[in-house]
Each structure stands twice: as structure tokens, then as C-alpha cells.
Amino acid sequence: MLIRDLKDTPEGLEELTSLAYYGRLRFTVNLLPLLERTAKTNYPDEPSNRRPRVFSVLNGGNERALPFVPEDLQSEKSYTMLNHVAHTTLMNTLALEHLAHKKPSVDFVHESPGKVQTEIVASFLQSPERTRSRLVLWRWLKGMLMLVLQAVLLPVFYVVAMPLAESGERRLYEATVDLSQQWQKQLQSPPHNGIVAAPGFYRMKHTSDIVMDDTVLQAYRALGMPERAWEHTMAVFRSVLDKGSGKK
Ligand SMILES: NC(=O)c1ccc[n+]([C@@H]2O[C@H](COP(=O)([O-])OP(=O)(O)OC[C@H]3O[C@@H](n4cnc5c(N)ncnc54)[C@H](OP(=O)(O)O)[C@@H]3O)[C@@H](O)[C@H]2O)c1
């Protein structure tokens, strides 16, 4: 996902949030009937690599506690670039966990690719948003800072980041591996913090390990947040569809 200007989509959603969250979940909702139908044609005791799977590459496993989330599910009052990443990470996890409960015949994965050698950092640093200001001097200073960061950060990023081809191979492996078997295997090898999440929902690291620690998520589950996140998402979809059909 390219980091571009902060702006709204024609539907009135903040664009980056729409790309990182609402769009992904809309694809998922639209495809679920087909996925469920595929599942029904499989034998019930199929291993998980033969079951339909929704595989979302964003930032699974890196959820952190966000005090504003229960009240401001759209992050309207708390929007910063750092909050955007944490907010869409958490929302994807809550929504997919909820769907895993609702749709037991489909598996859901929220994956974190780690650092990958794409244009992501360059496009973030080169975005006009980074240097926007009404003051000419401040705009110039920000422009200079971005140039320095590009000269210093970009080479470091490309050294530490995973090559694109390796990332592709790993994501393909994760999208097809028998997750329930891997889950069972990892359960046998303590230590674990917290209670592991619902079967059928997995958060995965760039190393292709399932994230077992869900300490951060426990507080959100106690507040019913997976369900509330989903209700909020469906309400946003309804409002977008109403706008599209001319209803208010
Ligand atoms: N690379 C990393 O280190 C890293 C780390 C953690 C998570 N991720 C996540 O992995 C995902 C892919 O990232 P990436 O590194 O592959 O990014 P990327 O190389 O910058 O690719 C961005 C993709 O998103 C599309 N896109 C951007 N803005 C769009 C818009 N407004 N509408 C429709 N499509 C748009 C681009 O289409 P065009 O080519 O047409 O512009 C391109 O296909 C992102 O969700 C990112 O947050 C990446």
C-alpha cells in the first residue's frame, strides 16, 4: 500500500484506513458465500490446508492496546500516522477473529510480512503530505529533512528488509500450510503468555510462526470488541451503500 496524501474516498472514508481495513473486509464479506460453499463440498475432517482460507497481509501479531479504540472505532479523533498503523492492525485482528467464530468452516489469517524490500518506505518519505505546510520556510525544512531521511533510512531499510522473492515464497507457504497441525505443534512447546485465540483464526509472523501470545487481545475480548468492531464495520458498509443508492 502506497502512503499517499491523507484524503477521503468518494464514500467519505479516510483513504489509508479504507485500503488497510474497510476494503479488505469488504472483499472478505463479498467472497464469504463462495468460500463457505467450497467448504461444504469438502469433507468435514479435511486438514486445514484443504479448507478455504482468508489470508490478509498487514501486521498481525503486532497489536497494541489503544485506549481510544472502544469509543472511536474509526480513529477519527485520534488520527496520526502511528495510530493509523496500530488502529488498522487491531481492527483487522478483531474483525477476523469475530468472523472465525461466525464462519467456522473458513480459516482466517492476519499475517505480518515484517520488513520487505518494496517501495513502501520510499513512497512514505516522498509523499507530499510529509512536507505540507502553509509556511514556506517550514515546508523547505521538512523537504530537507525528508531528503536526509531518504539518504540515510532507505539504504538501511533495503539492507535489513527481506527480498521480495523470499517474502512471496513465505507468504505462499503460509497461505497453504496445514495451520491446525502447526498450531497443535506450537501449543506443545511452551512457554506461552495469555490464552491462545479461537481455532480458525491465526496471526502469523514473517518467520511463518503462528503468534501464540494474545495478552493484548484479552482485554478487548472482555469488552466484546471483536463483535463491536464487526457491527461498526457493517454499519459503515450500510452507510456507504445507502449513499451509493441515493438514500441518506
Ligand atoms: N513492505 C513492508 O515492509 C511491509 C511491512 C508491513 C506491512 N506491509 C503491508 O503489506 C501491504 C503491501 O505493502 P507493499 O510493501 O507491497 O506496498 P507497495 O509496494 O507500496 O504496494 C502498494 C500496492 O497498493 C496499491 N495502492 C496504493 N494506493 C492505492 C489506492 N489509493 N487505491 C488502490 N490501490 C492502491 C498499489 O497500486 P499501484 O501499484 O497501482 O500504485 C500497489 O499495488 C500493505 O498493506 C502494507 O501495509 C508491508
Ligand as a Chemical Component Dictionary entry (heavy atoms), coordinates in Angstrom:
data_LIG
# 
_chem_comp.id                   LIG 
_chem_comp.type                 NON-POLYMER 
_chem_comp.pdbx_formal_charge   0 
_chem_comp.three_letter_code    LIG 
# 
loop_
_chem_comp_atom.comp_id 
_chem_comp_atom.atom_id 
_chem_comp_atom.alt_atom_id 
_chem_comp_atom.type_symbol 
_chem_comp_atom.charge 
_chem_comp_atom.model_Cartn_x 
_chem_comp_atom.model_Cartn_y 
_chem_comp_atom.model_Cartn_z 
_chem_comp_atom.pdbx_ordinal 
LIG N1  N1  N 0  6.793  -3.659 2.730  1  
LIG C1  C1  C 0  6.810  -3.789 4.045  2  
LIG O1  O1  O 0  7.888  -3.721 4.664  3  
LIG C2  C2  C 0  5.539  -4.023 4.803  4  
LIG C3  C3  C 0  5.632  -4.240 6.191  5  
LIG C4  C4  C 0  4.473  -4.487 6.921  6  
LIG C5  C5  C 0  3.248  -4.497 6.278  7  
LIG N2  N2  N 1  3.185  -4.262 4.931  8  
LIG C6  C6  C 0  1.847  -4.265 4.336  9  
LIG O2  O2  O 0  1.790  -5.064 3.174  10 
LIG C7  C7  C 0  0.877  -4.473 2.228  11 
LIG C8  C8  C 0  1.550  -4.330 0.889  12 
LIG O3  O3  O 0  2.639  -3.407 1.059  13 
LIG P1  P1  P 0  3.796  -3.249 -0.025 14 
LIG O4  O4  O 0  5.054  -3.089 0.729  15 
LIG O5  O5  O -1 3.681  -4.319 -1.063 16 
LIG O6  O6  O 0  3.416  -1.843 -0.652 17 
LIG P2  P2  P 0  3.762  -1.244 -2.106 18 
LIG O7  O7  O 0  4.903  -1.926 -2.749 19 
LIG O8  O8  O 0  3.838  0.223  -1.865 20 
LIG O9  O9  O 0  2.439  -1.636 -2.970 21 
LIG C9  C9  C 0  1.287  -0.896 -2.818 22 
LIG C10 C10 C 0  0.128  -1.522 -3.578 23 
LIG O10 O10 O 0  -1.086 -0.891 -3.129 24 
LIG C11 C11 C 0  -1.718 -0.249 -4.260 25 
LIG N3  N3  N 0  -2.315 1.038  -3.863 26 
LIG C12 C12 C 0  -1.730 2.062  -3.230 27 
LIG N4  N4  N 0  -2.586 3.093  -3.056 28 
LIG C13 C13 C 0  -3.757 2.687  -3.604 29 
LIG C14 C14 C 0  -5.050 3.287  -3.746 30 
LIG N5  N5  N 0  -5.298 4.517  -3.278 31 
LIG N6  N6  N 0  -6.020 2.552  -4.316 32 
LIG C15 C15 C 0  -5.780 1.310  -4.795 33 
LIG N7  N7  N 0  -4.579 0.703  -4.693 34 
LIG C16 C16 C 0  -3.581 1.377  -4.112 35 
LIG C17 C17 C 0  -0.591 -0.018 -5.244 36 
LIG O11 O11 O 0  -1.109 0.067  -6.521 37 
LIG P3  P3  P 0  -0.258 0.814  -7.686 38 
LIG O12 O12 O 0  0.919  -0.048 -7.992 39 
LIG O13 O13 O 0  -1.241 0.893  -8.793 40 
LIG O14 O14 O 0  0.147  2.139  -7.124 41 
LIG C18 C18 C 0  0.284  -1.273 -5.064 42 
LIG O15 O15 O 0  -0.229 -2.373 -5.782 43 
LIG C19 C19 C 0  0.436  -3.140 2.827  44 
LIG O16 O16 O 0  -0.817 -3.302 3.418  45 
LIG C20 C20 C 0  1.492  -2.850 3.878  46 
LIG O17 O17 O 0  0.988  -2.082 4.953  47 
LIG C21 C21 C 0  4.299  -4.034 4.179  48 
# 
loop_
_chem_comp_bond.comp_id 
_chem_comp_bond.atom_id_1 
_chem_comp_bond.atom_id_2 
_chem_comp_bond.value_order 
_chem_comp_bond.pdbx_ordinal 
LIG N1  C1  SING 1  
LIG C1  O1  DOUB 2  
LIG C1  C2  SING 3  
LIG C2  C3  SING 4  
LIG C2  C21 DOUB 5  
LIG C3  C4  DOUB 6  
LIG C4  C5  SING 7  
LIG C5  N2  DOUB 8  
LIG N2  C6  SING 9  
LIG N2  C21 SING 10 
LIG C6  O2  SING 11 
LIG C6  C20 SING 12 
LIG O2  C7  SING 13 
LIG C7  C8  SING 14 
LIG C7  C19 SING 15 
LIG C8  O3  SING 16 
LIG O3  P1  SING 17 
LIG P1  O4  DOUB 18 
LIG P1  O5  SING 19 
LIG P1  O6  SING 20 
LIG O6  P2  SING 21 
LIG P2  O7  DOUB 22 
LIG P2  O8  SING 23 
LIG P2  O9  SING 24 
LIG O9  C9  SING 25 
LIG C9  C10 SING 26 
LIG C10 O10 SING 27 
LIG C10 C18 SING 28 
LIG O10 C11 SING 29 
LIG C11 N3  SING 30 
LIG C11 C17 SING 31 
LIG N3  C12 SING 32 
LIG N3  C16 SING 33 
LIG C12 N4  DOUB 34 
LIG N4  C13 SING 35 
LIG C13 C14 SING 36 
LIG C13 C16 DOUB 37 
LIG C14 N5  SING 38 
LIG C14 N6  DOUB 39 
LIG N6  C15 SING 40 
LIG C15 N7  DOUB 41 
LIG N7  C16 SING 42 
LIG C17 O11 SING 43 
LIG C17 C18 SING 44 
LIG O11 P3  SING 45 
LIG P3  O12 DOUB 46 
LIG P3  O13 SING 47 
LIG P3  O14 SING 48 
LIG C18 O15 SING 49 
LIG C19 O16 SING 50 
LIG C19 C20 SING 51 
LIG C20 O17 SING 52 
# 
